[in-house]
């Protein structure tokens, strides 16, 4: 049986996913909640997750935190 997400359940899922990625950023890199939140929401990856691109939302929270962190580090170089 296939489960279809409603608009509300999709928003709830993405909100929880974002919170878990931010929490992982804090844990992995010793960031404050505010810094981790800023880094996450300024990333292209967060937009891709929101849009459902490449099923990124299916990846683990820690994997996505690493991707966001690497993206952030790369942006600091430019």
C-alpha positions as CSV (number, residue, x, y, z in Angstrom):
1,X,0.0,0.0,0.0
2,X,1.4,3.4,-1.0
3,X,1.1,6.3,1.4
4,X,0.3,9.7,-0.1
5,X,1.4,12.7,1.9
6,X,-1.1,15.5,2.3
7,X,0.1,19.1,2.2
8,X,0.1,19.3,6.0
9,X,2.0,16.1,6.5
10,X,4.6,17.1,3.9
11,X,5.1,20.4,5.8
12,X,5.4,18.6,9.1
13,X,7.9,16.1,7.6
14,X,10.1,18.8,6.1
15,X,10.0,20.9,9.2
16,X,11.1,17.9,11.3
17,X,13.8,17.0,8.7
18,X,15.2,20.5,8.8
19,X,15.2,20.6,12.6
20,X,17.1,17.3,12.6
21,X,19.7,18.5,10.1
22,X,20.2,21.7,12.2
23,X,20.6,19.6,15.3
24,X,23.2,17.4,13.5
25,X,25.1,20.5,12.4
26,X,25.3,21.6,16.1
27,X,26.4,18.1,17.2
28,X,28.9,17.5,14.4
29,X,30.5,20.9,14.3
30,X,29.9,22.4,17.7
31,X,27.8,25.2,16.3
32,X,25.2,27.2,18.2
33,X,21.6,26.6,17.3
34,X,21.4,30.1,15.7
35,X,24.6,29.6,13.6
36,X,23.5,26.1,12.5
37,X,20.0,27.5,11.6
38,X,21.5,30.4,9.6
39,X,23.9,28.0,7.7
40,X,21.2,25.6,6.9
41,X,18.6,28.1,5.6
42,X,21.3,30.0,3.6
43,X,22.3,26.7,1.8
44,X,21.2,25.7,-1.6
45,X,20.8,22.2,-0.2
46,X,17.9,23.3,2.1
47,X,16.1,24.7,-1.0
48,X,16.6,21.4,-2.9
49,X,15.3,19.4,0.1
50,X,12.3,21.7,0.3
51,X,11.6,21.3,-3.4
52,X,12.0,17.5,-3.2
53,X,14.9,17.4,-5.7
54,X,16.8,14.2,-6.1
55,X,15.0,12.7,-3.1
56,X,17.5,14.4,-0.8
57,X,14.9,14.3,2.0
58,X,15.5,10.5,2.0
59,X,19.1,10.9,3.0
60,X,20.1,10.7,6.6
61,X,20.1,13.8,8.7
62,X,23.9,13.6,9.4
63,X,24.7,13.0,5.7
64,X,22.8,16.1,4.8
65,X,24.4,18.1,7.7
66,X,27.8,17.2,6.2
67,X,26.6,18.3,2.7
68,X,25.3,21.6,4.1
69,X,28.6,22.2,6.1
70,X,30.7,21.5,3.0
71,X,28.6,23.8,1.0
72,X,29.0,26.5,3.7
73,X,32.8,26.0,3.8
74,X,33.0,26.3,0.1
75,X,31.0,29.5,0.2
76,X,33.5,31.0,2.6
77,X,36.3,30.5,0.1
78,X,34.6,32.7,-2.5
